[in-house]
Amino acid sequence: MAPRTGKTKTLIDYASCLHLKGQVNRVLIFCPLSVIGVWETEIANHCPFPSRITVWDRDARKQGVPLPNYGKDVIDWVILNYDALSTPGAVIKQDAYGNKLRSRRRGGKYDIAKALTRWQPELIALDESHRIKSPTAVKSRMLHKLGKISPFRVVMTGTVVTKKKRIFDIWSQWRFLYPDRFPMTFGDFKSKYGVWRKREGWEQWIRNQNEDDLHDQIHDDAFAISREECFDLPPRREQIIPVTLQESAPYYDQMAQDMVARIHSGEITLASIKLVQGLRLRQITSGIAKTEPSEAYPEGRLLRVGQEKLWVMEDLLSDLFEADEKVVVGAHFVGDITAIAEMCRKLKVDVFVLRGGVPRRQRDADILAFRNHPGPACFVAQPQAASLGIDLSTASICIWFSLTPSYVDYTQFEDRIALSDRSTIFMYLLAVDTVDELLYETLQEDGDVAKAIMASPERLLRE
């Protein structure tokens, strides 16, 4: 199913139907880190039966959160991200060179797989299943084994084949879904459906073959929906992607607590919040903190103290680029823009940058190049530099990495994709229980975030 055509709701409806028939009470969902929060929201909105949702991510497992006990009159949904099945095993010892030797039976992914096997899920769903396209990847092999314990299995993706020449991406996904469909080795599958030749010791793809046969076989198990077939797509959709602070948390907590105390004492005024204080907190939620002044750096300097938003962003962009999407990213801070641009280059996708100081000629050339770009691309910009007079409507997705406090810049920047001929989606990366959430809520009401902080400073404190 093409992006935004309802994969999540379809799976929820399917699981609900099986529950109504008395066949499914325990559902296990693997998905990218960036959409765990989406699953929580959509299950709450669309499942017609009593539900218990357990997000069994790294934080939950560290805190000892157990898998739920069996229940008959409730659907238990357990949600994990794929990386859970890539975590290394327990350290056994270190060799003479300090290299860690790890167990292949306990700890990490092995303990996770054992716990999930004991839980005996009756339905396992892989969201963005092309994440297991490589049959040799650790998470793929783990899921091939896990799939055998469940009577119902679903793969969900808009890009079952990520590139035309990668028709063999199908094998690993079907190895989980229904291995009897292609009872052959990966090498035999490649030979049957592709023509290859050896070149300098490497296999080089020449062309696909037997595609009609392959199409017929996979459509015995699957169906396809294109965006053009969905006449009722909403013109605009918003998606909040919660980000849990980890590395950045101590820096944020220290500054937030100090700030709340100084607001109550009257030391911090409305003007200082607008100029400095709110800025510092928002930088930290992006993983950037400013050091104290020193002899070498009299005004201090900005250092990266956390990668939380960048981890989620890379996870998100990987799937969007696989789906050949163009993406517009709003980032308030130069450090964020630089990191996102480097990330896109790492993913081997063209990126265009617009921030203060970019010459007009370069700006115009980059806008035109992005608009006319034939494949996936990213346009990352400061909202205050790109809020007016720019048409980026060949993209239909806008991601806010770090929000601007200006309502005018916020609305004007979102309008850059408003004229897209497809329904638009706006994604917001918000650090949980931080100034990010307060800023987002304030912007929805055309409010003043500094006044909101002064009115309820405790809102800045993480729970």
C-alpha positions as CSV (number, residue, x, y, z in Angstrom):
1,M,0.0,0.0,0.0
2,A,1.4,3.4,-1.0
3,P,2.3,5.8,1.8
4,R,-0.6,7.3,3.6
5,T,-3.2,4.9,2.1
6,G,-4.1,3.4,5.5
7,K,-1.8,0.4,6.2
8,T,-2.0,1.0,10.0
9,K,-5.8,1.1,10.2
10,T,-6.1,-1.9,7.8
11,L,-3.9,-4.0,10.2
12,I,-5.9,-2.8,13.2
13,D,-9.2,-3.8,11.5
14,Y,-7.7,-7.2,10.5
15,A,-6.6,-7.9,14.0
16,S,-9.9,-6.8,15.4
17,C,-11.8,-9.1,13.0
18,L,-9.6,-12.1,14.1
19,H,-10.2,-11.1,17.8
20,L,-14.0,-11.1,17.1
21,K,-13.7,-14.7,15.8
22,G,-11.8,-15.7,19.0
23,Q,-8.5,-16.3,17.1
24,V,-6.3,-13.4,18.2
25,N,-5.7,-11.8,21.6
26,R,-2.0,-11.1,21.4
27,V,-0.6,-8.9,18.6
28,L,3.1,-8.2,18.1
29,I,4.1,-5.3,15.9
30,F,7.6,-4.5,14.6
31,C,8.0,-1.0,13.2
32,P,10.5,1.8,12.7
33,L,11.3,3.8,15.8
34,S,9.8,6.9,14.3
35,V,6.2,5.5,14.1
36,I,5.9,3.8,17.5
37,G,3.9,6.8,18.7
38,V,1.7,6.6,15.6
39,W,0.8,3.0,16.4
40,E,-0.2,3.9,19.9
41,T,-2.5,6.7,18.7
42,E,-4.1,4.8,15.8
43,I,-4.8,1.7,18.0
44,A,-6.5,4.0,20.5
45,N,-8.5,5.7,17.7
46,H,-9.5,2.7,15.6
47,C,-9.6,-0.6,17.7
48,P,-13.2,-1.2,18.7
49,F,-12.2,-3.7,21.5
50,P,-10.6,-3.1,24.9
51,S,-6.9,-2.9,24.3
52,R,-3.7,-2.9,26.3
53,I,-0.7,-1.3,24.5
54,T,2.9,-2.1,25.6
55,V,5.7,-0.2,23.9
56,W,8.6,-2.6,24.6
57,D,11.4,-0.3,23.5
58,R,14.8,0.0,25.0
59,D,13.7,2.3,27.8
60,A,10.9,-0.1,28.8
61,R,13.2,-3.1,28.8
62,K,15.8,-1.3,30.9
63,Q,13.1,-0.5,33.4
64,G,12.0,-4.1,33.5
65,V,8.6,-3.6,32.0
66,P,7.2,-7.2,31.4
67,L,5.2,-8.4,28.5
68,P,1.5,-8.4,29.5
69,N,-0.2,-11.4,31.0
70,Y,-2.6,-13.4,28.8
71,G,-6.1,-12.0,28.6
72,K,-9.3,-13.2,26.8
73,D,-11.5,-10.2,26.6
74,V,-8.8,-7.7,25.6
75,I,-6.3,-7.3,22.7
76,D,-2.8,-7.0,23.9
77,W,-0.6,-5.0,21.5
78,V,3.2,-5.2,21.9
79,I,5.2,-2.7,19.8
80,L,8.9,-2.9,19.2
81,N,11.3,-1.3,16.7
82,Y,13.4,-3.5,14.5
83,D,16.6,-2.6,16.2
84,A,15.6,-4.6,19.2
85,L,16.5,-7.7,17.2
86,S,20.0,-6.3,16.3
87,T,21.2,-5.6,19.8
88,P,24.4,-7.6,20.6
89,G,24.5,-10.4,23.1
90,A,25.9,-10.3,26.6
91,V,29.6,-9.7,27.0
92,I,31.4,-12.9,28.0
93,K,34.9,-11.6,28.3
94,Q,37.5,-9.4,26.6
95,D,40.5,-10.6,24.6
96,A,44.1,-9.5,25.1
97,Y,43.4,-6.5,22.8
98,G,40.4,-5.3,24.7
99,N,37.9,-6.6,22.1
100,K,34.6,-7.7,23.7
101,L,33.5,-11.3,23.1
102,R,29.8,-11.7,23.1
103,S,27.5,-14.6,23.7
104,R,25.5,-16.0,20.9
105,R,22.8,-17.4,23.2
106,R,22.0,-14.9,25.9
107,G,21.6,-11.2,26.4
108,G,20.4,-8.6,23.9
109,K,18.5,-9.9,20.9
110,Y,18.6,-13.5,22.2
111,D,16.8,-12.7,25.4
112,I,14.3,-10.5,23.5
113,A,13.5,-13.3,21.1
114,K,13.1,-15.9,23.9
115,A,10.7,-13.6,25.8
116,L,8.6,-13.0,22.7
117,T,8.5,-16.7,21.9
118,R,7.3,-17.5,25.4
119,W,4.6,-14.8,25.0
120,Q,3.3,-16.7,21.9
121,P,1.9,-13.9,19.8
122,E,-1.0,-15.0,17.6
123,L,-0.5,-12.2,15.0
124,I,2.9,-10.7,14.1
125,A,2.9,-7.7,11.8
126,L,6.0,-6.1,10.2
127,D,5.4,-2.4,9.4
128,E,7.7,-1.2,6.6
129,S,8.7,-4.8,6.0
130,H,11.3,-3.8,3.5
131,R,13.4,-3.3,6.6
132,I,14.1,-7.1,6.5
133,K,14.8,-7.1,2.7
134,S,18.4,-8.4,3.4
135,P,18.2,-12.1,4.2
136,T,21.6,-12.1,5.9
137,A,20.8,-9.2,8.3
138,V,20.6,-10.3,11.9
139,K,17.1,-8.9,12.4
140,S,15.9,-10.6,9.2
141,R,17.1,-14.0,10.4
142,M,15.6,-13.5,13.9
143,L,12.2,-12.6,12.4
144,H,12.3,-15.6,10.0
145,K,12.5,-17.7,13.1
146,L,9.9,-15.7,15.1
147,G,7.4,-15.9,12.3
148,K,7.1,-19.7,12.7
149,I,5.5,-19.3,16.2
150,S,2.5,-17.3,15.0
151,P,-0.5,-18.6,13.0
152,F,-1.1,-15.1,11.5
153,R,1.5,-13.0,9.9
154,V,1.4,-9.7,8.0
155,V,3.9,-7.7,6.0
156,M,3.1,-4.1,5.3
157,T,5.1,-1.7,3.0
158,G,4.7,0.8,0.2
159,T,8.0,-0.4,-1.3
160,V,8.1,-4.2,-1.3
161,V,10.8,-3.8,-3.9
162,T,13.0,-0.8,-3.1
163,K,14.6,-0.5,-6.5
164,K,13.6,-2.0,-9.9
165,K,16.8,-4.1,-10.0
166,R,16.2,-5.3,-6.4
167,I,13.4,-7.7,-7.2
168,F,15.1,-10.2,-4.9
169,D,14.0,-8.0,-1.9
170,I,10.8,-10.1,-1.9
171,W,12.5,-13.3,-0.8
172,S,13.3,-12.3,2.7
173,Q,10.0,-10.7,3.4
174,W,8.2,-13.8,2.2
175,R,10.5,-16.0,4.2
176,F,8.8,-14.5,7.2
177,L,5.3,-14.2,5.7
178,Y,4.9,-17.6,4.0
179,P,8.1,-19.5,3.3
180,D,6.3,-22.2,1.4
181,R,5.5,-19.7,-1.4
182,F,9.1,-19.7,-2.5
183,P,10.6,-23.0,-1.2
184,M,14.1,-22.2,-2.6
185,T,17.3,-20.7,-1.5
186,F,18.0,-17.0,-1.8
187,G,20.5,-17.7,-4.6
188,D,18.0,-19.8,-6.5
189,F,15.4,-17.1,-6.2
190,K,17.8,-14.5,-7.6
191,S,18.7,-16.8,-10.5
192,K,15.0,-17.6,-11.3
193,Y,13.8,-14.0,-11.3
194,G,17.0,-12.1,-12.4
195,V,19.7,-12.3,-15.0
196,W,23.2,-11.8,-13.5
197,R,26.8,-11.9,-14.6
198,K,30.1,-12.0,-12.8
199,R,32.2,-8.9,-13.1
200,E,35.5,-8.5,-11.2
201,G,34.3,-11.1,-8.7
202,W,31.0,-9.4,-8.0
203,E,27.5,-10.4,-9.3
204,Q,26.1,-7.6,-11.5
205,W,22.3,-7.4,-12.2
206,I,21.4,-7.3,-15.9
207,R,17.6,-7.5,-15.9
208,N,14.6,-9.1,-14.3
209,Q,12.9,-12.2,-15.8
210,N,9.8,-14.2,-15.1
211,E,8.2,-11.1,-13.6
212,D,4.6,-12.2,-14.5
213,D,5.1,-15.5,-12.6
214,L,6.5,-13.6,-9.6
215,H,3.6,-11.1,-9.7
216,D,1.0,-13.8,-9.8
217,Q,2.6,-15.7,-6.9
218,I,2.9,-12.8,-4.5
219,H,-0.6,-11.7,-5.3
220,D,-1.9,-15.0,-4.1
221,D,-0.9,-13.7,-0.6
222,A,-1.0,-9.9,-1.1
223,F,-2.9,-6.9,-2.5
224,A,-1.7,-3.5,-3.7
225,I,-3.3,-0.1,-3.2
226,S,-2.0,3.1,-5.0
227,R,-2.6,6.6,-3.8
228,E,-4.6,7.3,-6.9
229,E,-7.2,4.7,-5.8
230,C,-7.8,6.5,-2.5
231,F,-10.3,9.3,-3.3
232,D,-10.9,10.2,0.3
233,L,-7.4,11.0,1.4
234,P,-7.6,14.1,3.7
235,P,-6.0,17.2,2.2
236,R,-3.8,17.6,5.3
237,R,-2.7,15.3,8.0
238,E,-0.5,15.9,11.0
239,Q,1.6,13.4,12.8
240,I,3.4,13.9,16.1
241,I,6.5,11.8,16.6
242,P,7.5,11.7,20.3
243,V,11.2,11.6,21.0
244,T,12.4,10.4,24.4
245,L,15.5,12.3,25.7
246,Q,18.3,10.1,26.9
247,E,21.8,11.6,26.4
248,S,20.4,15.1,26.4
249,A,18.2,14.6,29.5
250,P,20.6,15.6,32.2
251,Y,21.4,18.9,30.4
252,Y,17.7,19.6,29.8
253,D,16.7,18.8,33.4
254,Q,19.4,20.9,34.9
255,M,18.5,24.0,32.9
256,A,14.7,23.5,33.1
257,Q,14.8,23.2,36.9
258,D,17.1,26.3,37.2
259,M,14.8,28.2,34.9
260,V,11.7,27.4,36.8
261,A,13.3,28.4,40.1
262,R,14.5,31.7,38.6
263,I,11.1,32.5,37.2
264,H,9.5,32.0,40.6
265,S,12.1,34.2,42.2
266,G,11.5,37.0,39.6
267,E,15.1,36.7,38.3
268,I,13.9,35.7,34.8
269,T,11.6,38.1,33.0
270,L,9.4,37.7,29.9
271,A,12.0,39.6,27.9
272,S,14.9,37.3,28.8
273,I,12.8,34.2,28.0
274,K,12.2,35.6,24.5
275,L,15.9,36.5,24.0
276,V,17.8,33.7,25.6
277,Q,16.2,31.2,28.0
278,G,13.7,29.6,25.7
279,L,16.3,29.3,22.9
280,R,18.7,27.4,25.2
281,L,16.0,24.8,26.1
282,R,15.0,24.3,22.5
283,Q,18.6,23.8,21.5
284,I,19.0,21.1,24.1
285,T,16.0,19.1,22.9
286,S,17.8,19.0,19.5
287,G,20.8,17.7,21.3
288,I,22.9,20.9,21.4
289,A,24.1,22.7,24.5
290,K,26.2,25.8,25.1
291,T,29.3,25.6,27.3
292,E,30.2,28.1,30.0
293,P,32.4,31.0,28.8
294,S,36.1,30.2,29.0
295,E,39.4,31.9,28.1
296,A,39.5,30.1,24.8
297,Y,35.8,30.7,24.1
298,P,34.7,33.9,25.9
299,E,31.1,33.5,24.8
300,G,31.0,29.8,25.2
301,R,30.5,27.4,22.3
302,L,27.8,25.0,21.1
303,L,28.4,21.3,21.5
304,R,26.3,18.2,20.5
305,V,25.3,16.4,23.7
306,G,22.7,14.1,22.3
307,Q,21.6,12.3,19.1
308,E,18.0,11.4,20.0
309,K,16.2,13.4,17.4
310,L,18.8,12.6,14.8
311,W,18.3,8.8,15.4
312,V,14.6,9.2,14.9
313,M,15.1,11.5,11.8
314,E,17.4,9.0,10.1
315,D,15.0,6.2,10.7
316,L,12.2,8.3,9.3
317,L,14.1,9.6,6.2
318,S,15.3,6.1,5.3
319,D,11.8,4.9,4.8
320,L,10.6,8.0,3.0
321,F,13.6,8.0,0.6
322,E,13.0,4.3,-0.1
323,A,9.5,5.3,-1.2
324,D,11.0,7.9,-3.6
325,E,9.5,10.8,-1.6
326,K,10.7,14.4,-1.6
327,V,10.9,15.8,1.9
328,V,11.0,19.4,3.2
329,V,12.6,19.8,6.6
330,G,12.2,22.8,9.0
331,A,15.1,23.3,11.4
332,H,15.5,26.4,13.5
333,F,19.2,25.9,14.4
334,V,22.2,25.9,12.1
335,G,23.7,22.9,13.9
336,D,20.5,20.9,13.2
337,I,20.6,21.9,9.5
338,T,24.2,20.8,9.2
339,A,23.6,17.4,10.9
340,I,20.5,16.7,8.7
341,A,22.4,17.6,5.5
342,E,25.2,15.2,6.5
343,M,22.7,12.5,7.2
344,C,21.1,12.8,3.8
345,R,24.5,12.6,2.1
346,K,25.2,9.4,4.2
347,L,21.9,8.0,2.8
348,K,23.1,8.9,-0.7
349,V,20.2,11.3,-1.3
350,D,20.6,14.8,-2.8
351,V,20.0,17.5,-0.2
352,F,19.5,21.3,-0.7
353,V,20.1,23.7,2.1
354,L,18.6,27.2,2.7
355,R,19.5,29.3,5.7
356,G,20.6,32.8,6.5
357,G,23.5,34.0,4.4
358,V,22.9,31.8,1.4
359,P,23.3,34.0,-1.8
360,R,20.1,34.7,-3.7
361,R,21.5,33.1,-6.9
362,Q,22.4,29.9,-5.0
363,R,19.0,29.9,-3.3
364,D,17.1,30.2,-6.6
365,A,19.1,27.5,-8.2
366,D,18.6,25.0,-5.3
367,I,14.9,25.6,-5.2
368,L,14.6,24.9,-8.9
369,A,16.8,21.9,-8.7
370,F,14.7,20.5,-5.8
371,R,11.4,21.1,-7.7
372,N,12.7,19.3,-10.8
373,H,14.5,16.5,-9.0
374,P,13.4,13.2,-10.5
375,G,13.8,11.0,-7.4
376,P,14.0,11.3,-3.6
377,A,15.5,14.5,-2.3
378,C,15.6,16.7,0.9
379,F,15.2,20.4,1.2
380,V,16.3,21.5,4.7
381,A,15.8,25.1,5.7
382,Q,15.6,27.6,8.4
383,P,11.9,28.7,8.6
384,Q,12.8,32.4,8.9
385,A,14.9,32.2,5.7
386,A,12.4,30.1,3.7
387,S,8.9,31.2,4.8
388,L,8.0,33.5,1.9
389,G,8.0,33.4,-1.9
390,I,9.2,29.8,-2.3
391,D,7.3,27.0,-4.0
392,L,8.3,23.5,-2.9
393,S,5.0,21.9,-3.8
394,T,6.6,18.9,-5.7
395,A,7.0,17.6,-2.1
396,S,4.0,16.7,0.0
397,I,5.8,15.9,3.2
398,C,7.1,18.5,5.7
399,I,9.1,17.4,8.8
400,W,9.7,19.8,11.7
401,F,13.0,18.9,13.3
402,S,13.0,22.0,15.5
403,L,10.1,24.4,15.6
404,T,10.3,28.2,15.3
405,P,8.6,30.3,18.0
406,S,7.3,32.7,15.3
407,Y,3.7,31.9,14.4
408,V,4.1,33.8,11.1
409,D,7.3,31.9,10.1
410,Y,5.6,28.6,11.2
411,T,2.5,29.0,9.1
412,Q,4.3,30.5,6.1
413,F,6.9,27.7,6.0
414,E,4.2,25.0,6.0
415,D,2.6,26.8,3.1
416,R,5.6,26.0,0.9
417,I,4.1,22.6,0.2
418,A,0.4,23.6,0.5
419,L,-0.1,23.6,-3.3
420,S,1.1,20.0,-3.7
421,D,-1.2,18.0,-6.0
422,R,-1.2,15.2,-3.3
423,S,-2.5,15.3,0.2
424,T,0.1,16.8,2.5
425,I,1.5,15.5,5.8
426,F,3.2,17.4,8.5
427,M,5.4,15.6,11.0
428,Y,6.6,17.1,14.3
429,L,9.6,15.6,16.2
430,L,8.8,16.7,19.8
431,A,10.9,15.8,22.8
432,V,8.5,14.3,25.3
433,D,7.5,16.4,28.3
434,T,9.7,19.4,27.3
435,V,9.4,22.9,25.9
436,D,8.9,21.3,22.4
437,E,5.4,20.2,23.4
438,L,4.5,23.5,24.9
439,L,5.8,25.3,21.8
440,Y,3.8,23.1,19.5
441,E,0.6,23.7,21.5
442,T,1.2,27.4,21.6
443,L,1.7,27.6,17.8
444,Q,-1.6,25.8,17.2
445,E,-3.4,28.7,19.0
446,D,-1.3,31.5,17.6
447,G,0.0,32.2,21.1
448,D,3.2,33.5,22.7
449,V,5.4,30.7,24.0
450,A,7.3,33.1,26.3
451,K,4.0,34.1,28.0
452,A,3.0,30.4,28.2
453,I,6.2,29.6,30.0
454,M,5.8,32.5,32.4
455,A,2.2,31.4,33.1
456,S,3.0,27.7,33.7
457,P,6.8,27.3,34.2
458,E,6.3,23.7,35.6
459,R,5.3,22.7,32.1
460,L,9.0,22.7,31.2
461,L,9.9,20.0,33.7
462,R,10.0,16.4,32.5
463,E,7.9,13.9,34.4
